[in-house]
Amino acid sequence: MKKIVISTLAVLIACPAFATPGYQQRESSWQMFGLDPYIGMRGGASYSNLNYNYNDNKETVSDMAFQGRAAMGLEICDTVRSEIEWSIYSKTKDTADFGDVKDVKVETKLQTLLWNTYWEFGGYRVVRPFVGLGAGAAFVDVERKVPVVGDHSKSNTRFSAMGTMGVTFDMERFAIDLAARYNYVDVESGLHNFGGDVGIRFMF
């Protein structure tokens, strides 16, 4: 998995070097089906809540997580863009009491693959707010560690949905995005992730 992540990031970083040097032009150097392509890299932090059932009790385990995102997309028109985004979150861990079972540690690893669509609005050329929605799959590993009893882990592929709002700073050949995000994952009794990130998109 680490090799895949490193290879993907290397490709994303290298791609802008192959764009044509005509940065002073607004038009793309090439198009895909008449649409303007881009790649994006994003990073930030989030707060994750997992509603977990054990021993006939449900508790919320929470922790901070760092997140990295890589996206490939198309600008459909001046205000709408759509993309495929792969996200990786750092491991979250928390301890809770489930009835008479104390100090149960729950650790969660999360990755998502989402199809997102964003709408930019406002009549400004450089600075524009946006909203977005996304849906796709989440790949979740949940591990439970119970003193004396032992460990139990389970991997799931579940539905995930995303809502976001933010602002774009459009520099013609690249754009900087500041975004606040909410991700829901249909795992256990529900995983809720609230976060923010900063990203850069390279347009071709």
C-alpha positions as a Python dict, from the first residue, in 0.01 Angstrom:
ca = {
    (1, 'M'): (0, 0, 0),
    (2, 'K'): (285, 242, 84),
    (3, 'K'): (439, 183, -261),
    (4, 'I'): (106, 263, -428),
    (5, 'V'): (67, 585, -229),
    (6, 'I'): (423, 700, -302),
    (7, 'S'): (389, 618, -673),
    (8, 'T'): (59, 804, -702),
    (9, 'L'): (194, 1115, -533),
    (10, 'A'): (502, 1108, -753),
    (11, 'V'): (288, 1101, -1067),
    (12, 'L'): (70, 1387, -943),
    (13, 'I'): (372, 1601, -861),
    (14, 'A'): (540, 1528, -1194),
    (15, 'C'): (237, 1589, -1418),
    (16, 'P'): (251, 1971, -1413),
    (17, 'A'): (602, 1956, -1559),
    (18, 'F'): (459, 1808, -1878),
    (19, 'A'): (203, 2083, -1929),
    (20, 'T'): (279, 2316, -2220),
    (21, 'P'): (470, 2636, -2133),
    (22, 'G'): (198, 2870, -2258),
    (23, 'Y'): (84, 2964, -1909),
    (24, 'Q'): (-16, 3311, -2019),
    (25, 'Q'): (-306, 3166, -2219),
    (26, 'R'): (-636, 3091, -2047),
    (27, 'E'): (-731, 2806, -2281),
    (28, 'S'): (-623, 2451, -2198),
    (29, 'S'): (-335, 2306, -2398),
    (30, 'W'): (-547, 1996, -2454),
    (31, 'Q'): (-897, 1875, -2379),
    (32, 'M'): (-1075, 1550, -2305),
    (33, 'F'): (-1413, 1512, -2475),
    (34, 'G'): (-1420, 1892, -2502),
    (35, 'L'): (-1367, 1931, -2126),
    (36, 'D'): (-1067, 2079, -1943),
    (37, 'P'): (-881, 1825, -1722),
    (38, 'Y'): (-697, 1890, -1397),
    (39, 'I'): (-521, 1708, -1116),
    (40, 'G'): (-535, 1807, -751),
    (41, 'M'): (-352, 1740, -425),
    (42, 'R'): (-501, 1826, -85),
    (43, 'G'): (-405, 1790, 277),
    (44, 'G'): (-552, 1878, 613),
    (45, 'A'): (-686, 1758, 946),
    (46, 'S'): (-1019, 1626, 1067),
    (47, 'Y'): (-1210, 1503, 1372),
    (48, 'S'): (-1360, 1155, 1347),
    (49, 'N'): (-1652, 1008, 1547),
    (50, 'L'): (-1727, 634, 1524),
    (51, 'N'): (-2042, 500, 1688),
    (52, 'Y'): (-1934, 154, 1803),
    (53, 'N'): (-2139, -132, 1947),
    (54, 'Y'): (-1989, -385, 2187),
    (55, 'N'): (-2120, -587, 2481),
    (56, 'D'): (-2476, -463, 2404),
    (57, 'N'): (-2364, -103, 2453),
    (58, 'K'): (-2303, 175, 2201),
    (59, 'E'): (-2040, 439, 2262),
    (60, 'T'): (-1879, 711, 2051),
    (61, 'V'): (-1503, 688, 2002),
    (62, 'S'): (-1339, 1004, 1872),
    (63, 'D'): (-996, 1121, 1764),
    (64, 'M'): (-814, 1369, 1542),
    (65, 'A'): (-681, 1250, 1207),
    (66, 'F'): (-464, 1387, 929),
    (67, 'Q'): (-582, 1342, 572),
    (68, 'G'): (-428, 1343, 226),
    (69, 'R'): (-625, 1353, -99),
    (70, 'A'): (-542, 1308, -467),
    (71, 'A'): (-792, 1392, -741),
    (72, 'M'): (-827, 1379, -1120),
    (73, 'G'): (-1113, 1577, -1271),
    (74, 'L'): (-1267, 1775, -1554),
    (75, 'E'): (-1394, 2131, -1567),
    (76, 'I'): (-1734, 2089, -1730),
    (77, 'C'): (-1794, 2463, -1765),
    (78, 'D'): (-1683, 2785, -1597),
    (79, 'T'): (-1868, 2704, -1275),
    (80, 'V'): (-1897, 2321, -1256),
    (81, 'R'): (-1624, 2059, -1215),
    (82, 'S'): (-1635, 1687, -1145),
    (83, 'E'): (-1362, 1453, -1024),
    (84, 'I'): (-1257, 1119, -885),
    (85, 'E'): (-1084, 1160, -548),
    (86, 'W'): (-884, 914, -340),
    (87, 'S'): (-838, 1001, 29),
    (88, 'I'): (-623, 847, 301),
    (89, 'Y'): (-671, 921, 672),
    (90, 'S'): (-427, 856, 952),
    (91, 'K'): (-524, 596, 1214),
    (92, 'T'): (-766, 712, 1483),
    (93, 'K'): (-780, 554, 1828),
    (94, 'D'): (-982, 606, 2143),
    (95, 'T'): (-1074, 419, 2462),
    (96, 'A'): (-1425, 374, 2604),
    (97, 'D'): (-1619, 168, 2859),
    (98, 'F'): (-1887, -67, 2727),
    (99, 'G'): (-2100, -160, 3025),
    (100, 'D'): (-1896, -368, 3266),
    (101, 'V'): (-1612, -403, 3012),
    (102, 'K'): (-1364, -122, 3078),
    (103, 'D'): (-1084, 39, 2881),
    (104, 'V'): (-1176, -100, 2539),
    (105, 'K'): (-949, 53, 2274),
    (106, 'V'): (-1094, 101, 1925),
    (107, 'E'): (-865, 185, 1633),
    (108, 'T'): (-987, 283, 1285),
    (109, 'K'): (-809, 309, 949),
    (110, 'L'): (-999, 478, 666),
    (111, 'Q'): (-961, 534, 293),
    (112, 'T'): (-1226, 663, 52),
    (113, 'L'): (-1275, 667, -325),
    (114, 'L'): (-1537, 927, -416),
    (115, 'W'): (-1690, 1086, -723),
    (116, 'N'): (-1729, 1456, -636),
    (117, 'T'): (-1903, 1741, -816),
    (118, 'Y'): (-1847, 2107, -727),
    (119, 'W'): (-2035, 2424, -818),
    (120, 'E'): (-1853, 2757, -804),
    (121, 'F'): (-2067, 3071, -783),
    (122, 'G'): (-2022, 3446, -768),
    (123, 'G'): (-1916, 3689, -1039),
    (124, 'Y'): (-1553, 3713, -933),
    (125, 'R'): (-1270, 3614, -1164),
    (126, 'V'): (-1011, 3513, -905),
    (127, 'V'): (-1194, 3443, -577),
    (128, 'R'): (-1507, 3226, -590),
    (129, 'P'): (-1693, 3032, -319),
    (130, 'F'): (-1806, 2677, -395),
    (131, 'V'): (-2016, 2390, -263),
    (132, 'G'): (-1977, 2022, -344),
    (133, 'L'): (-2129, 1679, -303),
    (134, 'G'): (-1970, 1337, -343),
    (135, 'A'): (-2046, 969, -309),
    (136, 'G'): (-1854, 645, -339),
    (137, 'A'): (-1686, 372, -139),
    (138, 'A'): (-1497, 367, 189),
    (139, 'F'): (-1244, 104, 289),
    (140, 'V'): (-1243, 73, 668),
    (141, 'D'): (-1042, -137, 913),
    (142, 'V'): (-1175, -138, 1270),
    (143, 'E'): (-976, -309, 1546),
    (144, 'R'): (-1103, -366, 1899),
    (145, 'K'): (-857, -433, 2183),
    (146, 'V'): (-1007, -563, 2507),
    (147, 'P'): (-788, -619, 2814),
    (148, 'V'): (-754, -990, 2898),
    (149, 'V'): (-1009, -1091, 2629),
    (150, 'G'): (-786, -1006, 2331),
    (151, 'D'): (-804, -827, 1996),
    (152, 'H'): (-1061, -840, 1715),
    (153, 'S'): (-1033, -670, 1376),
    (154, 'K'): (-1266, -640, 1078),
    (155, 'S'): (-1228, -490, 731),
    (156, 'N'): (-1528, -341, 552),
    (157, 'T'): (-1609, -178, 220),
    (158, 'R'): (-1900, 57, 275),
    (159, 'F'): (-2091, 345, 119),
    (160, 'S'): (-1954, 693, 185),
    (161, 'A'): (-2091, 1042, 116),
    (162, 'M'): (-1927, 1383, 130),
    (163, 'G'): (-2047, 1743, 155),
    (164, 'T'): (-1816, 2043, 132),
    (165, 'M'): (-1805, 2419, 109),
    (166, 'G'): (-1511, 2649, 58),
    (167, 'V'): (-1345, 2911, -157),
    (168, 'T'): (-1128, 2889, -468),
    (169, 'F'): (-845, 3123, -564),
    (170, 'D'): (-819, 3083, -942),
    (171, 'M'): (-476, 3165, -1089),
    (172, 'E'): (-570, 3047, -1441),
    (173, 'R'): (-322, 2756, -1477),
    (174, 'F'): (-359, 2648, -1116),
    (175, 'A'): (-604, 2710, -834),
    (176, 'I'): (-584, 2699, -455),
    (177, 'D'): (-885, 2556, -272),
    (178, 'L'): (-971, 2605, 95),
    (179, 'A'): (-1247, 2366, 201),
    (180, 'A'): (-1446, 2245, 501),
    (181, 'R'): (-1571, 1888, 462),
    (182, 'Y'): (-1808, 1639, 617),
    (183, 'N'): (-1774, 1269, 536),
    (184, 'Y'): (-2019, 998, 638),
    (185, 'V'): (-1930, 629, 623),
    (186, 'D'): (-2191, 356, 669),
    (187, 'V'): (-1983, 138, 899),
    (188, 'E'): (-2071, 7, 1247),
    (189, 'S'): (-2340, 251, 1371),
    (190, 'G'): (-2203, 535, 1158),
    (191, 'L'): (-1871, 711, 1117),
    (192, 'H'): (-1876, 1092, 1097),
    (193, 'N'): (-1571, 1290, 992),
    (194, 'F'): (-1549, 1670, 1009),
    (195, 'G'): (-1241, 1838, 865),
    (196, 'G'): (-1075, 2104, 661),
    (197, 'D'): (-801, 2105, 403),
    (198, 'V'): (-604, 2317, 162),
    (199, 'G'): (-535, 2197, -190),
    (200, 'I'): (-388, 2291, -523),
    (201, 'R'): (-524, 2206, -866),
    (202, 'F'): (-318, 2213, -1186),
    (203, 'M'): (-519, 2280, -1504),
    (204, 'F'): (-392, 2164, -1845),
}
